[in-house]
Amino acid sequence: MILVKSLAGKPWVWSFLGALVVWLATIAFTGGYGAGGMVTAALSLAVFTVIVGVGQMFVITLGPGNVDLSLPANIGLASAVAMKVMAGSDSMIVVGLLAALACGAAIGAVNYLLIWALRIPPIIATLSASFIIQSIDISYGRGLQIKPPPGFADFTNWQILGIPVLAILTVLFTIGAAIALQRMIYGRSVLAIGQNIRAAWLAGVNVGRIRFLTYTLSGALGGIDGALLAGYFRGANVDIGNEYLLASIAVVVIGGTSVAGGKANVPGVWGAALFLVLLLTMLNTFGVSAGVRLLLTGLIIVGVITAAGGEKAVR
Amino acid sequence: MTAASLDTTARSSAERGALARARLLRGLLPALSLALVLLAIAWLNPRAISYFGFSLMLNLAIPIALATIAQMFVIAGNELDLSIGTFVGFVGCVTATWLKDAPLIGVAILLGSIGIYALLGALIHLRNLPSIVVTLGMSFVWQGLAILVLPKPGGKAPDWLLAIMSFKPPFIPFPIIAALLIGLVVHFGLMRTSYGVILRGSGGNPAALKRAGWSLLKTKIVLFALAGLFGVLSGMALIGITTSADANIGNGYTLLAIAGVILGGGEFVGGRVSPIGAVIGALTLALAASPLLTFMHIPPDWQVAANGAILIIVLAARVLISRRER
């Protein structure tokens, strides 16, 4: 009983409950068929949303107005960079991953440079950057039809007892992120800045450095995500990251992180990502048309956000 | 306090003159950037600077300007609309189907969609929701509806709309007249009427406005309804030019509209927006993105980058000027 009560008080429980309800609704429709396969598929797809979601979460936690709109373009470019560097050869996998990581981190650093040098809101800075990255990607990745190295493609699809290995690694990564957020100076500084940037500065937090690190981290995660996506979907694509603008922001908010900043929640990102992926699976299983699927996805997201409600910024 | 007042009195008239110049320069920045783009075009291709050239180059500027104005209303209230592009696409699909075949139903749908915008404003205010997430969700809703209305590209614009958009006034090309008209009408409404001041105030200092007895719920509803109205106008104007529709036709407008508002001197927070600046910003983007690049023989791949680069350059210029302002 006490356990139930303490669980209900945690915002992230709701996102997992939502995912469970959607899953149950789907297997009720199929009569129990494919229940396990659906979880496997949902886990492997949710991974990509979780990785960028965690980056976006750190950025959003920095406070109002902080959001990384360059993630889709970043993912697209990094996917092309990874495929070009790997060039279909297994021996270059690690180099390719590092290249994608570096590409993403560089984009994140440039984002912060624009915010800092032009003193503009992060939304506009990351937006302008995304325009330019998009063009670079279109020009660089034109007609790019390099398949990922077989070893890399297998790795992104590798499962142990029906559990994708990538999902296990991502769980480890999110545990690390949660520790960094709650128990390390870096994470506590991010939270402090989000709660009150001036107070954090007066308390001796190096605000500029922490914000720089956070945008670079978000960019780097976008980069690694692009490489993994290209491996999973068998090739790079300019539009490969498009859906992750909504997804990365939505999982952060549905997962119980405060949009006003200063309050973050790592487990919620997982719950919300599973919820979104299972939601799509459910709509596909019900056999609705593309138009209805988009319509319902949008309505459900707006509905969930409305139900979760925003809270007044504390200041 | 005394130090500050001493400082002000100690300022020489020359310094004050420099300050006024910096402010003026900042106000003129949107117009200057447009002039710069026009000069570049004139230098690269003098023949483009003609009645016909402008009609052609600014063809798509009217819907972009209208979408920018829509975004400007939302930004004036310290919110952001990431769904305006797909909304313009949805309106386009309705315009090319219902509005032509059954005008009454078409008008009802469009009015209803403005109503939905107003409701969104109310929802965002009452539940204190982040507008970015709500409008991102709505962008899926509009896109879904657009696909349902028009599953395949096609449809046809109503004849009266085609007639309006292909209007050829003497001497001055239609897009320029339309842009001037849009800018002046919105400027008068938002900058010169008393309720316009309240609307901007709701972004500038909501707490003060609330204490003065104004309803923040009402201002937010009005701002969002105006955004919906101009979104509808933008979609209709777009279809009047392209003559047929496609569910994805407006997708690029979301980012263009934000860029246009910022280029035009708008600030993200504080209700600091400028309708005429926004229209000028939209024209600059429309000209720089495609005609200028074509004349410079730069492949269309870099069109989006040109928008980003202009945004960064103008913002950098603004920082340089602001530094002199203080």
Boltz contact constraints between the chains, C-beta under 6 A:
constraints:
  - contact:
      token1: [A, 118]
      token2: [B, 315]
      max_distance: 6.0
  - contact:
      token1: [A, 118]
      token2: [B, 316]
      max_distance: 6.0
  - contact:
      token1: [A, 118]
      token2: [B, 319]
      max_distance: 6.0
  - contact:
      token1: [A, 119]
      token2: [B, 319]
      max_distance: 6.0
  - contact:
      token1: [A, 120]
      token2: [B, 315]
      max_distance: 6.0
  - contact:
      token1: [A, 121]
      token2: [B, 268]
      max_distance: 6.0
  - contact:
      token1: [A, 124]
      token2: [B, 262]
      max_distance: 6.0
  - contact:
      token1: [A, 128]
      token2: [B, 308]
      max_distance: 6.0
  - contact:
      token1: [A, 128]
      token2: [B, 311]
      max_distance: 6.0
  - contact:
      token1: [A, 128]
      token2: [B, 312]
      max_distance: 6.0
  - contact:
      token1: [A, 131]
      token2: [B, 304]
      max_distance: 6.0
  - contact:
      token1: [A, 131]
      token2: [B, 305]
      max_distance: 6.0
  - contact:
      token1: [A, 131]
      token2: [B, 307]
      max_distance: 6.0
  - contact:
      token1: [A, 131]
      token2: [B, 308]
      max_distance: 6.0
  - contact:
      token1: [A, 132]
      token2: [B, 305]
      max_distance: 6.0
  - contact:
      token1: [A, 132]
      token2: [B, 308]
      max_distance: 6.0
  - contact:
      token1: [A, 134]
      token2: [B, 304]
      max_distance: 6.0
  - contact:
      token1: [A, 135]
      token2: [B, 301]
      max_distance: 6.0
  - contact:
      token1: [A, 135]
      token2: [B, 302]
      max_distance: 6.0
  - contact:
      token1: [A, 135]
      token2: [B, 304]
      max_distance: 6.0
  - contact:
      token1: [A, 135]
      token2: [B, 305]
      max_distance: 6.0
  - contact:
      token1: [A, 138]
      token2: [B, 301]
      max_distance: 6.0
  - contact:
      token1: [A, 139]
      token2: [B, 301]
      max_distance: 6.0
  - contact:
      token1: [A, 246]
      token2: [B, 136]
      max_distance: 6.0
  - contact:
      token1: [A, 249]
      token2: [B, 133]
      max_distance: 6.0
  - contact:
      token1: [A, 253]
      token2: [B, 133]
      max_distance: 6.0
  - contact:
      token1: [A, 259]
      token2: [B, 130]
      max_distance: 6.0
  - contact:
      token1: [A, 290]
      token2: [B, 147]
      max_distance: 6.0
  - contact:
      token1: [A, 291]
      token2: [B, 144]
      max_distance: 6.0
  - contact:
      token1: [A, 291]
      token2: [B, 147]
      max_distance: 6.0
  - contact:
      token1: [A, 291]
      token2: [B, 148]
      max_distance: 6.0
  - contact:
      token1: [A, 294]
      token2: [B, 140]
      max_distance: 6.0
  - contact:
      token1: [A, 294]
      token2: [B, 143]
      max_distance: 6.0
  - contact:
      token1: [A, 294]
      token2: [B, 144]
      max_distance: 6.0
  - contact:
      token1: [A, 295]
      token2: [B, 141]
      max_distance: 6.0
  - contact:
      token1: [A, 295]
      token2: [B, 144]
      max_distance: 6.0
  - contact:
      token1: [A, 297]
      token2: [B, 140]
      max_distance: 6.0
  - contact:
      token1: [A, 298]
      token2: [B, 137]
      max_distance: 6.0
  - contact:
      token1: [A, 298]
      token2: [B, 140]
      max_distance: 6.0
  - contact:
      token1: [A, 298]
      token2: [B, 141]
      max_distance: 6.0
  - contact:
      token1: [A, 299]
      token2: [B, 141]
      max_distance: 6.0
  - contact:
      token1: [A, 301]
      token2: [B, 137]
      max_distance: 6.0
  - contact:
      token1: [A, 302]
      token2: [B, 134]
      max_distance: 6.0
  - contact:
      token1: [A, 302]
      token2: [B, 137]
      max_distance: 6.0
  - contact:
      token1: [A, 305]
      token2: [B, 129]
      max_distance: 6.0
  - contact:
      token1: [A, 305]
      token2: [B, 133]
      max_distance: 6.0
  - contact:
      token1: [A, 306]
      token2: [B, 127]
      max_distance: 6.0
  - contact:
      token1: [A, 309]
      token2: [B, 127]
      max_distance: 6.0
  - contact:
      token1: [A, 310]
      token2: [B, 128]
      max_distance: 6.0
  - contact:
      token1: [A, 310]
      token2: [B, 129]
      max_distance: 6.0
